[in-house]
Amino acid sequence: MPRYTVHVRGEWLAVPCQTGTNTIRWLGEEAVRRYMKNKPDNGGFASVEAVPFFVRRCKGRGFLDHDDAVEDVLEDNEFVEVVIEGDAMSPDYIPSQPDEIYTYPLLRFIFFILQLSHYISLDGDNLTTGDLVSLGKGLYKIKLTPQAEVKVRQSREVIESIVKEQTVVYGITTGFGKFARTVIPNSKLKELQVNLVRSHSAGSNKIDFDSVGKPLSPERSRMLLALRINVLAKGYSGISLETLQQVIDAFNASCLPYIPEKGTVGASGDLAPLSHLALGLIGEGKMWSPKSGWADAKYVLEAHSLKPITLKPKEGLALINGTQMITSLGCEAVERASAIARQADIVAALTLEVLKGTTKAFDTDIHSVRPHRGQMEVAFRFRSLLDSDHHPSEIAESHRFCDRVQDAYTLRCCPQVHGVVNDTIAFVKDIITTEINSATDNPMVFAERGETISGGNFHGEYPAKALDYLAIGVHELAAISERRIERLCNPSLSELPAFLVTEGGLNSGFMIAHCTAAALVSENKALCHPSSVDSLSTSAATEDHVSMGGWAARKALRVIEHVEQVLAIELLAACQGIEFLRPLKTTTPLEKVYDLVRSVVSSHFLSPYTCAQVWKVAEPYIEKYKREHIPESRPISPTAFSLGSLMVNDDKCVEQEDNDVQEEL
């Protein structure tokens, strides 16, 4: 007998149907009847017949005709929603899934992605930030390495021994936090773990976005779940292999628990968000999948032929104790920061061409005497993009013999400013990479020693400090970019039309685009205040120092998003500026960037996808320049000065003096 899971006014109901006899109208009425039966006042309705409603799929939100046969339009165990007329206009209405989550671009491809058979093998030691982002996008499924399976089994044997011998060990046979001295009898050890997960799920179990923030997007939820699997695979958590495999199965089916983005202080791990993750896995709370949308977790798991996890001793603690919320968001931040830092060099080089700047400031000798790695790399990129001997630039040739001595700092000092951003990202990436491959539980289970040890690896200070530093560093790309936008728009600085527009006054051009950039940069200044300098004692002073790393991670992502937007504005402005220098052309790689932008945008809109392609267009030219070891060009200008020319002049002076002496004699 087919069965359907129906959402009515925030509740999920299982409704069985007779094959070939039931219509969509019957399904809706039966769901309403069951809903009224569960309410003391019949939900405020006089009768089922008095309830006006419409029925739609949860997947795709398509409406269903009341007269259609159920089996003709629905698959067995499909999720549908009965919407009472008038409810959708109520401020208390809770849909089966939030529109903004459902319309997340990733989900358009999720069903195709889930059919992929590509796997990443996790062992807890070799995950990269790029791997985790790919797992978040659904590009891979997960499996354990054989070595990881052995380590997980061995650590579980230690836990079983502790339980069997009734040894007093924190979190296994005792309470938690302030209750660490309360010994729990063996008969209640499983109940202890379930209670832990329930009590620590501090956010609302209803989809109430105003209480503890919106749920993590599907992509970020997948990253968090994948990272927790990687940590458990190290074999220091004491989870059983059977339970860990259930977690992996949920990930591979894209069954994602409701995880509020707020609520962690980042000290005894990210307890609140990870508890919400565990709550869905045990079949409680809410869960999302592409098939169901938001629904009760038990129904989502059942729809994918999965069973809720039954927690054994220590397993609830193993699922919720760690820094994975901070660190998974940190991985996304690092990867996006790396991408925008590369793009910033290309955008700035294009602006320099438009403003008729000089390449002298990127000379190898200047940077070799201050050899910071990031600075030298950025200077090299500028040379590879602007070397007019290698990539002839008509714009550069047009002003080679001008009387300008040097450029403004926003052009001349790009290697120094962009460079330290690159070094900051590299530093933070090293910390985050270590963190994603670290065991962060408490207590730790050391199978080789046959014992557990309480420690503090759950404390999030490392990723918190690193992500505060990342926000401060990456922000500077927007700060200097906004000043370059000002130079492009200001005719007294650019020698271009005001705000890069003809018929100024009738048209405002980039006037407000620059205002937008200034507003984002100003907002970043507040966001760059380190969250990790704060600490509030929690858990009755047991956890008396915390990292506030969750906010550090979320605001780092906001800063990076603003940087992306400001640089997109500069890229548009630079491309607009080139229009006023035509028919002159810039270097080949920068012309390719210009062509890319103009292929998708006229003057006022640029998608994130297009910005991401900027590096892909320019990278082959940068790599070719590096690969071919092209000699650095040093074009001569009237302001150029060298010892060689001085020595030649000195020799001429000496020769003239000798001639004068000979004449006198």
N, C-alpha and C positions, 0 to 999 in steps of 0.2 A: 504494500500500500504506500503510495507516494506521500511525502510529508513536506510541509512548507513552514518556514520560520517567518512570522509576521510581526511587524513593529506597529504598536498602537499606543500613542501617547506616552512614549518613553519606556514602554514595557515590551518584552519579546515573548511571543507565544508560539508554541509548536502546534500546528494544525494538520492532522492527517486527512487525506481526501480519498474518496472512492474513485477508482479508475473509470474514466469515461462518463461520469455522471455529474460532476460538479463544475460549476461556472465560477468565474472571477467574482461575480456578485455574491455567490454562496460563500466563497472563501472569505470575503470581506465581512459578511454578516456573521460567520462563525467566529472569526477573530474578535469582532466587537462583542459577541455573546460571551466568549470566554473572558474578555477584559472586564465586562460588567459583572460577571460571576465572582471575580476576585476582589471587587470593590464593595464596601459595606453599603453604599448608597447607589449601587449600580452605575457608578461613575457619573451620576447626575442625569442619566437618561431614563426616560419612562419605559422604553422598549427598544429592541434592536431595530424594528421597522421605522422608528422615529429618528434614527441616526443617519444624517446625510453624509456620505463619504465618497472618496475616490481611491483607487488602488494604483500603485506604481511600483516598478522594480526599484530595489535599492541600487543595483548596478546600472548606471546610466540614467536613472531617474525617469525612465519612460513610463507613460501612463498606459493602463490596461483597460480594455473594453469590458464592461460588466457582463456582456452576453457571451464572451469567448469561453470555450472550454478550458479549464485549468491546464490540462495536459498538452493542449495545443500551443500555449504561449509561455509556459514555465517549465524549467527543468526540475527534476526531483531534488528536493531539499534546497530550492532557491530561496533567496531572501526577498521579501516584499514588504511594502509599507502601506498601511491604511491611514489615510489622512482625513480626519473629521473636518468637514467644511467649516471654515472660520478659524480653525486652530492655527493655520499657517500665519494668520495676521496677529496672533496673540504674542505678546512679549515673552510669554512662558513656553512657547512652542519649542520643542527639541526635535530636530529632524533625525532621521536614521543615520545620517552622516553629514558633517559640516561641508558646505559647498566649497570653501576654500581649500579644505584638505582633499576633497574628491577631485577637484579640478587641477590639482598639482600636476605639472607637466609630465613628471615621471610616470604617472598612472596611465597615461595614454598607451604606453608600451608595456605595461607590467605583465599582461597575460602572455605576450610574446616572450618577454624576458624569462618568465618562470618556466618556459619550456626548454630553456637552454640546459645543456648538460655539462657546461664548463664548471669546474670546481676549483676552489682554493683549499689546499690542505693546511690545516692549522695545527701548530704544535706549541703555541704559546711563546715562541722565541724569535720568529722570523717575519712577523707581520709588518708591513710598511704603511705609512700614512696613505700612500696612493692605493694600496690594496684595500684599505678600509673604506676609502671613498668609493672605490669600484663596487665593493660589497653593498654599500649603501644605495648605489644606483641600481642594484639588482643585476649586475653583469655576471655575477658568479653565485653558485651555491657553495655550501661548506661541507667538508668532511674532515675527520681527524686523521692524523698520521698514525701508523701502527705504534710508534714510540710514545705518542701522547696517550693512546689508549692504555698502554702498559702503566704509565705513570699515574693515570687517573685511578686505575684499579688498585695500585699499591697504596695510594693515599687513602682510598676508601677502606682498605683493610685495617688501617690504623684506627679509623673512626669506629668500625665495628668492634674492634678489640676494646676500645674505651667504653663503649656502651655495654658490652658483655661483662666487663670487669667492674662496671659501675664506678669508674674513676670520675672524680670531680674535675671537670674541664670547662672553662668558660665557653658559653654559647652552645655547648653540646649537652651537658647535663646541668647547666645553671641558667638563670635568667640573664638579662642583658643590661648593659649600662649600670645604673644605680642598683639593679637587682642581681648583680654578678655573684653575690654571696648566697643567693637563694638557690638551693639544690632542688632539682626537678626529678621526681621519681620516673623510672624507666617507662612506666605505663603511659606517661603523658609527654614523652619526648617528641613524638610526631605532632601532637597537638601544639606543643611549644613552638615548633617551626611555622606552622600555619598561622598561629596567633601573631607571631613576629611579623610575618608578611602583611597580615591584615592591619595590624596596629601602625605599622610604619608606612602604609599607603596613605599618607596624610592628606592627599588631594581628594577632591570629591569623586565618588564612583559614578556620579552622573556626568554627562557631558556639559559641564558648566564652566564656560571659558573665563568667567569673571572671578573665579575663586583663586586658582593657583596658576593662571596663565593658560594659554592654548596648549593642546597636545603637540608633541614633537611631530614634525612632518614624517610621512612614511620613510623617506630617505634617511632622515636622522635617527628614526627608531630602528631601522635596519642596521645602521652603523653601531648604535649602542648595543643592540642584541648580539651582533657579530663580535664586538670587542669583548663582551662578557664571556662569550664562548671561548675566545682565544685565551683569556686569563684562566678560565677553568681548565683548559687543555694543558696548562703547565703542570698540573698534578699536585698543587699545594693547597687545594681548597677542601678536599674530602668529599666532594660530590661523587655519586655513583656514576658509572659509565652509562647505565640505563637511563638515568635522569638526564644526563648531559646529552644523550642522543635524542631524547624527546625535545630538548631545547633546540637542537640543530634541526630537527624535523619541522618545528614551528617556523624557524627562520627560512628554511628552504621552501616552505609553503607560503611565505610572506604573511603569516598570522602575527600581527603586531599589536601588542598591548597598548592601552591608553596610558601615555606617559606625560604628565604635566611638565612643561619646560621650567617651571619655577619650583622652589621648595627645598633645594639642597644648600647646606652651608659648607659642604666639601671638606668634612673633617673625618667623621667615622665612615668614610666613603660617601657616595651620593645616595644616602639611604632612602629618601623619599622617592626619587624617580626610579631607582632600581627595584624598590618594593612594588611599585606599580607595574613594572615589567614582570616581576615574579607573580603578582596577583593574577594577571591575565593567563600566565602559563599554568596556574593551578585551577583555571576555569572560573575565576571570579572577576568581577569588574568588567570593564569594556575591552573590546579588541576590534581591530580593523583588518580586513583582507580585501583584495580586489574583488573577490566574489561576493562578499557580504556587505561591504561598507562597515559602519560602526554597528556593533551588535553585542549582546552578552557574550562573554568570552567562551562559555561552554558551547554555545551554538556555533560560533565561528570555528572552534576546534573540531566539532563534530562534522561540520560541513566539509572539512578537509580530511576526514577519517583519522583524526588525531584524538588522543585521550588527554584529559587534564593530568598534570603531574601530581603524583601522590608523594609528598615530601617525607623523606626519612630524616633521622637525626643529623643535624648540622647543615642540611641541604638548603633550608630557608636562608640561613646566614650566609651560605656560600653564594647564593644568587644575588644578595643585596649589598654585600660589603666590598666596596672598591671605588675607584675614581673614574669609572668608565663614562659617566655622563660628561664630566669636565673634559676628559681626554678625547672622546669621540668627536665632540664639537670642536675641540682643539685641532684634531686632524683635518677637519674641513677648513678651519681657519688657516692653517699652515699651507694647505694645498692651494686655496684661493689667493692667499697672500703671495705665494711664489709666482702664480700666474700673472697677477696684476703688476708685480714688480718688474717682470720681463716686459710686459706691455708698456709700462711707464717709460722705459728707455726709448722705445720706438716712437711713442707719442711726443716725448720731449724733443727727440731728434727732428721730427717733422715740424714742430713749432720753431725750433732753431732755424731751420731752412726758411720758413715763412718770414721770420723776423730778421733774416739776413745776418745771422750770427757767424762767428768764425769757428773753425775746428781746431785752432791753435791750442785751446785749453785742454784738448784731449791727447796731446802729444805723449808718447810713451815715457819720455824722460821725466816729465813732470810727475807722473804717477809711480815711477820706479823709485823715487826718493821718498815716497810716503806709501809703502807697499801694502796697504790694506787690501785684502783679497777682493772684497766687494767693489771697492773703488776702482781697482785695476780692471775688473770684469766689465763694469759699466763703461769705463773709458774705451775699452776695446770694442764694445758694441756700438758706441757712437762712431768710432773710426770706421768700423765695417759698414755702417749705414751711410756715412757721410763722406767717405774717401772719394774725392772728386777725380782722382787719377784712375781709380778702379771703376767707380760708377760716376761717369761725368755728370755734373750738375750745372745746368745752364743758369740756375738761380745763383749758385755760388760764384760762378764766373762773372756774373753781372755786377758784383760788388767787391770783387777781389782787390781792386785798387782804390777802395774808398779810404777815407781818412779816420775811420773808427779804430780806436786802439784796442778796446776790450769790451766784452759784453757784460750785461747785468748778471748778478749772482745766480738768478733763477735759470740761466742758460749755462754760464761758465762753470758753476759748481755742481752740476748734475752728478758727475761721478762721485763727488764727496758726499752729497746728500742721499742720492739713490743707493750709493754703495753701502752705507751703513745700514740701510734698510735690508739689503740683501744679506749682510752679515747677521743682522738680527734674526731674520727668518731662518737662516741656517742654524743659528744657536738654538732657537726655539724648536726647530724640527728635530734636532738631536735629542732634546729633553723629551719631547712628545713620543718619539720613536722608542726611547728607552721605556717610557711609561706604558705604552700599549703592549709591551712584551714583559711586563712586570707582574708579579703576584702581589695583590693588594688586599688580601683577606686578613681577618683576625678571628680566631687564632690561625697561625700557619701550621700546616700539616707536613712534617718532614718524615717521609716514609723510610728513608735510609737510616734515620735515627730512631724510628718507631715512637715518635712523640710529637706533641703539639706545643707551640710556643706563642705566647701573646706578644704582640708588638704593635707598631704604628704605621705599617705600610699603607694603610687606608687614608692617611692624611694627604690632602690635595694640595699642599703648599707648592710642590714642584711645578705641576702644570698651571696652578693659579698664578704664581709669580711670572712664569714664562709667558702666559697669555696676556697678562697685563703689559709686559714688556713688548710683546708683539703688537698690541694695539697702539702703543706709543710710537713704535718704530714705523709701522705701516702708515699711520696717519700722516707722516711727513710727506709722503708721496702726494697726498691731496693738498697739503698746505702749500707746497711749492708749485703744484699744478695750478692751483687757483691764482697764484701770482702771475703765472705765464698766461692764463686766460685774460687777466687784466691787461697785460701788455699787448695781447692780440687785439683786444677790443678798444684800447685807448689810442686814438690817432696820433697823439703827441709822442707815443712810445713806439708805435708800429709802422708809421708812415702808410697806414692802410685806412680805408674809410671807417668812420666811427661805428663800432659794434658790428663791423664786417658786413655792412649792408649798403646797397645803393638806395638812393632816395631816402636818406635818413630823415626822420621826422614822420614821413608817411609810413615807413617801416622801422621797427625798433631793433631788428636783428638779434644779436646775442646779448642784448642788455639784461634781460631777466634770466637767461641761461647763466650768465655770470653771477647774478644775485643768488641763484639756486646753489651754485658751487660755493659761494661764500657762506651761505646758511649751513650747508653740510659740513664745511670745515669748522665752523663755529660750534656746531653740535658735537663734532668729534672731540673738541677740546675738553668738553665736560665728560664725555665717555672715556677719555683716556686717563681720568683719575683712577689710580689703581684700587681695585676692590680688595685685593689681598692685604692692604694695610689695615683693614678692619678685622675685628674678631669679637664675637659675642659668645660668652660661655653658654653651653647648652647641656641638657641631660643632667640637671641638678649638679652642675660643676664637674661632672665626670669628664665631659668633653669640654674642657675649659679653654681651649684654643682651637679656632677653626680657620679655614683658608678662604672662604667665600669664593671658591673657584668656579662655581656654577655661573655666577654673574660675570666673572672675569671672562669666561668662555663666550657667553652670549653677547656681551658688549664688544668683545673683539670681533665677532662676526658682523655686528652692526657697523663698527668702524670700517671694516674691510668693504662692506657693501657700499658705504658712502664714498670710499676711495675709488671703487669701481665706477661709481656714477660721476664723480668729479672728472676722472680721466676720460670718460666717454664724452663729457662736455668739451674738454680740451681737444680731443681728437676731432670732433665735429668742427670746432672753431678753427683748428689748423687747416683742415681740408677746405673750409670756406675761405680762409686766407689765401690759399694757393690760387683760388679762382681769380684773385685780383693781380696775380703775378703772371698769368698766362699772356702770351704763349710759352713763356719760359717753363722748363721742366726741372724737377728735382732729380735725385739719384734714382736708379732703377728700383731698388727695394722699397723706397718711400713712395714712388709712383705706384707700385703694386698695392701698397697699403691704401693709398688714395683711391685707386680703382675699386678695391674691395668695399670701402665705405660708400662710395658713390653708386655701387651696384645695388645697394639695398636701402639707401637713404638719400634724400635730396638735401635737407639742411637741418632738420630739427628732431630727428628720432633715430636712436641707435639701440639695437637690442643687445642684451648680454651675450647672445650667441655670436653676433658680429664682432664684438670686442674680443672674444676668445679666439677668433680666427686671425686677428692682427698678428699675433706671434707666429702662427703657422705660415703666414704669407712671407714674413721677413726672415724667419729662422734659416731657411736654406741658404740665403745670401750671407748671413752671419757665419754659418758653419763652413761655407766655401771659402770665405775670407780667412778663417782660422786654418783650414785644412791646407790651403795653398801657400801659406806663409808669405802673403803678398807684402812687399816692402812698403813701409809707411811713407806716404807722400807728405812733404812739408812745403806747400806752395809759398812762393816768395811774394811779399807785399811791401808797400812803401814803409810800413811800420816795423818790418822785420829787421832784426839786428843780429849780427853774428861776429864772433871773434875773428873768423876768417876774413871777412870784409875789412875789419879794422886793421889786421896785419897787412893786408894788401895796401891799404891806404897809408899805413906807417912806412912801408917800404918805398912807396912813391914819394913820400915826404923826404925820406933820407936821401933818395936818389936825386931829388930836386936840389936839396941842400948841397950835395956834392958838386952838382953842376954849377951852382952859384959860386961856390968856392973856387972852382977851376977857372970860371970866367974872371973873377977878381984877380987871380994870380996872373 
